[in-house]
Amino acid sequence: MAKILSAFFILFYISALVPALLAQSTLNPDISVIPDFSMFTTSEKDVPEKNRINFSLEEIEMAIQGPLNPYARADIYIAFANDESAPVDIEEAYFTIQKGLPWNLNVKGGKFLVDFSKLNTAHPHIYPFVYRPLYQQYFFGEEGLKDVGIELNTLLPTGEIYTKLSGTISAGDERDGERKNLFYSSRISSFFQLSDLTVLETGVSGATGIYDTTAKRFKWINADVKFKWKKNQYTSLTLWTEALLNQFNGIKSYGGYIAANFQFKRRFEIGGKFDLTQSIDSKDKTRLISGNFNFLPAEETLVFRLVFSNTKAANKKSFNTLLLQTVFSLGPHKAHVF
């Protein structure tokens, strides 16, 4: 409890100190705070949360963002989690050079979510379905694929088709107190305007690195597709899917999901998602089916998500989870913009 209270005091201190330090500057950053609160129940066996109403403050995210000069900007995300072992985490802290470089290059440096797959670079509070897809939790970790490194990206000369190419080199896994095994990844994505109402985005990503516990190199390839039909500001349908192939230690495995979200009124959305993934080093499969109902009483500053899911892991009985999430945004970094 003491560590959690310390985290809130740090949050309060940063909120008060940063504006004061930058009061004389014309480049004051945007500061936002986004709490993630939920209540849930589950039928999963052998967990203390089974068949009871549970309340959880998952985390409070602080975003500090703004230009450094006319050519570059900085983004810092700090998470204050309900975890006594790690109450404060620097989720991301990076600079981006956006102008002034040859070949339309942008350069990102620091700690950041790697440009691999469509969803990895987005924070989960903007998802319609609350948590990262299962395959990303299994292969990347619950917080996504992030590392300390450098990314270069550019727009390719493909006419009316918006095509972006990126490449990342990052620190990789740590072994014997030293980082010896760099992580490499790349992604190419294209955006197509199919009509006045419909757009399509496709992407292919590849990555390779070494797991710290085995000294064995893994190889990943990921494909993603996103389609959106938008009739007007408050009526839209979004469909998207991703799939990953993994090769590690002579074993090939996979993971992926398919999801849909339909906004049918100004304040209401419904959707669903199907996840299927194998583990990194075996053929064991986990399947998850979920449905979501979202209520947006104040558009982008507040959202309620009611999610029902059924999970079936290898050699285990399936279980249900019912969760109500509340996410709100205090500041310009919004609770949902997907």
Long-range contacts (C-beta under 8 A, 24 or more apart in sequence): 1-84, 3-84, 3-87, 4-82, 4-84, 4-87, 6-87, 7-80, 7-81, 7-87, 7-88, 8-80, 10-80, 10-88, 11-60, 11-62, 11-78, 11-80, 14-62, 14-78, 15-62, 18-64, 27-66, 27-67, 27-68, 27-69, 28-66, 29-64, 29-65, 29-66, 29-74, 30-63, 30-64, 30-65, 30-66, 30-331, 30-332, 30-333, 31-62, 31-63, 31-64, 31-331, 32-62, 32-63, 32-65, 32-329, 32-330, 32-331, 32-332, 32-333, 33-60, 33-61, 33-62, 33-63, 33-329, 33-330, 33-331, 34-60, 34-61, 34-62, 34-63, 34-125, 34-327, 34-328, 34-329, 34-330, 34-333, 34-335, 35-59, 35-60, 35-61, 35-327, 35-328, 36-60, 36-61, 36-125, 36-325, 36-326, 36-327, 37-325, 37-326, 37-327, 38-130, 38-323, 38-324, 38-325, 38-326, 39-323, 39-324, 40-321, 40-322, 40-323, 40-324, 41-321, 41-322, 42-319, 42-320, 42-321, 42-322, 43-319, 43-320, 43-321, 44-311, 44-319, 44-321, 45-317, 45-319, 56-82, 57-82, 58-82, 61-91, 61-123, 61-125, 63-331, 63-333, 65-332, 65-333, 68-95, 70-99, 71-97, 71-98, 71-99, 71-100, 72-96, 72-97, 72-98, 72-99, 73-98, 77-123, 89-143, 91-123, 91-143, 91-146, 92-146, 103-154, 104-154, 104-155, 105-152, 105-153, 105-154, 106-152, 106-153, 106-154, 107-150, 107-151, 107-152, 108-150, 108-151, 108-152, 108-153, 109-149, 109-150, 109-151, 110-148, 111-146, 111-147, 111-148, 112-146, 112-147, 112-149, 112-151, 113-144, 113-145, 113-146, 114-145, 114-146, 114-147, 114-149, 114-151, 114-168, 114-170, 114-183, 114-185, 114-207, 115-151, 115-153, 115-166, 115-168, 115-185, 115-187, 115-205, 116-145, 116-168, 116-185, 116-187, 116-205, 116-207, 116-220, 116-222, 117-145, 117-187, 117-203, 117-205, 117-222, 117-224, 117-242, 117-244, 118-189, 118-201, 118-203, 118-224, 118-226, 118-240, 118-242, 119-224, 119-242, 120-144, 120-145, 122-338, 125-327, 125-335, 125-336, 126-334, 126-335, 126-336, 126-337, 126-338, 127-338, 128-259, 128-261, 128-269, 128-271, 128-292, 128-294, 128-305, 128-336, 128-338, 129-259, 129-261, 129-271, 129-273, 129-290, 129-292, 129-305, 129-307, 130-292, 130-305, 130-307, 130-323, 130-325, 133-242, 133-255, 133-256, 133-257, 133-259, 133-273, 133-275, 134-255, 134-257, 134-275, 134-276, 134-277, 134-286, 134-288, 135-242, 135-244, 135-254, 135-255, 135-256, 135-257, 135-275, 135-276, 135-277, 136-255, 138-255, 138-277, 138-278, 138-279, 138-280, 138-286, 139-220, 139-244, 139-246, 139-255, 139-277, 139-280, 145-207, 147-171, 147-172, 147-183, 149-183, 158-190, 160-193, 161-190, 161-191, 161-192, 162-190, 162-191, 163-188, 163-189, 163-190, 163-191, 164-188, 164-189, 164-190, 172-209, 172-210, 173-209, 173-210, 173-211, 173-212, 174-212, 175-212, 175-215, 181-209, 181-210, 181-212, 182-209, 183-207, 183-208, 183-209, 184-208, 184-209, 189-224, 197-229, 197-230, 197-231, 198-227, 198-228, 198-229, 198-230, 199-227, 199-228, 199-230, 200-225, 200-226, 200-227, 200-228, 201-225, 201-226, 201-227, 202-226, 211-248, 214-249, 216-248, 216-249, 217-248, 218-246, 218-247, 218-248, 218-249, 218-280, 219-246, 219-247, 219-248, 220-244, 220-245, 220-246, 220-247, 221-245, 234-263, 234-265, 234-266, 235-263, 235-264, 235-265, 236-262, 236-263, 237-261, 237-262, 237-263, 238-262, 238-338, 246-278, 246-280, 248-280, 248-281, 249-281, 251-281, 251-282, 251-283, 253-278, 253-279, 253-280, 253-281, 253-282, 253-283, 254-278, 261-292, 261-294, 266-296, 267-295, 267-296, 267-297, 268-293, 268-294, 268-295, 268-296, 269-293, 269-294, 269-296, 270-294, 284-313, 284-314, 284-315, 285-314, 286-311, 286-312, 286-313, 286-314, 287-311, 287-312, 288-312, 296-336, 300-329, 300-334, 300-335, 300-336, 300-337, 301-328, 301-329, 301-334, 301-335, 302-326, 302-327, 302-328, 302-329, 302-335, 303-327, 303-328, 303-335, 303-336
